[in-house]
């Protein structure tokens, strides 16, 4: 059933409050209000309403619902998501919003045939409106909450679910929320870029990323493919022009780094924990498949958008997992400092044809530079810059002093660096260094 696939992760820390209010509205349809309860709700609502200049208008809200939503059999929308759309509508129109309970009554006034269903796994279920979809011309359009999404799921959804193999998953992480995404109010947007569209895109993209995170936690990795495909290929036409903007592309890069860090945090155990074989296999398969899924999903979209999506996934997926954990970085630093540097340096120099004291100093200098990066818990970009500068200092500039010697200088440096790395790995292996695997990965 379409509804079963639409279980969406929490999008905001206020969602539990929204759900309680909406549940209260559901119950109050069949019971009377106490006078004390009415006074309390009215007072709280009045305090919130004072923040906007225009009073709440039920006719305007009904008109907004009619313009953005439609009756659709087999489609479910989380009640909290619909209320967040409403709050966004009120903010953009400088209108006082009603509380979640009152909004639930307005929805049923516009769509009296709606029913409510509680969907999701035990402990993670939440209420959805059944029989309502977002129109394709709406700024809140999401293919999974549309008639088109319902038709697609009816055709292929059941087949894909039956093929899904449930792998090891850190279930204790269920319900993990993504950190805050950039706020459009804090951005310096160019005059040609509408703030309203950027704000809408960020909201859509956060929902998309949260859904992916929740799906990964449940180990339903194959569902990520459909989420990627239908988010990017189902992008509303009126949103397409902003996707090529460098500002929006950079926002996507920042959001992706937040998402991938969160995925790493829930899938990768700490450095002192053993990584289960089942989890290792699943992660490797997922990483390989995601590359292909992104290529298909981003087909025909702006080149700069495709580039940054691949940059943050392919280039940083493994290394960011390592360096973004303070525990892992601390353990690597401790193990790095425990290697026998003096012995390793001597053994490395033995392999060189004309080893000199300057080579010994170079090895020690590079060792100290890497030590500093670990100690400062530097981002992956700092490691990349360090490697670039290493090649420039140790190969390019040295070869520039002797014409025609670039190939030989490069070979000598590569031999020295390989020998040094091999002996570091050997030393860590002999001493059973806990961060042996993560250091190799980095």
RAGI-V10697 format. One record per run of one state. SS is the DSSP state (hx for helix, st for strand, lp for the rest). FROM is the first residue (numbers start at 1). TO is the last residue. Records with the same first field share a line. If there is no record, write none. Layout:
# RAGI-V10697
SS: FROM-TO  FROM-TO
This chain:
# RAGI-V10697
lp: 1-1  6-14  29-34  50-53  55-57  93-94  96-99  111-114  120-125  135-142  146-146  164-170  174-183  187-194  218-221  233-236  244-245  268-276  298-302  316-316  324-325  338-340  351-356  376-379  401-405  431-435  442-442
hx: 2-5  15-28  35-49  58-68  79-92  100-110  143-145  147-163  171-173  184-186  195-217  222-232  237-243  246-267  277-297  303-315  317-323  326-337  341-350  357-375  380-400  406-430  436-441
st: 54-54  69-78  95-95  115-119  126-134
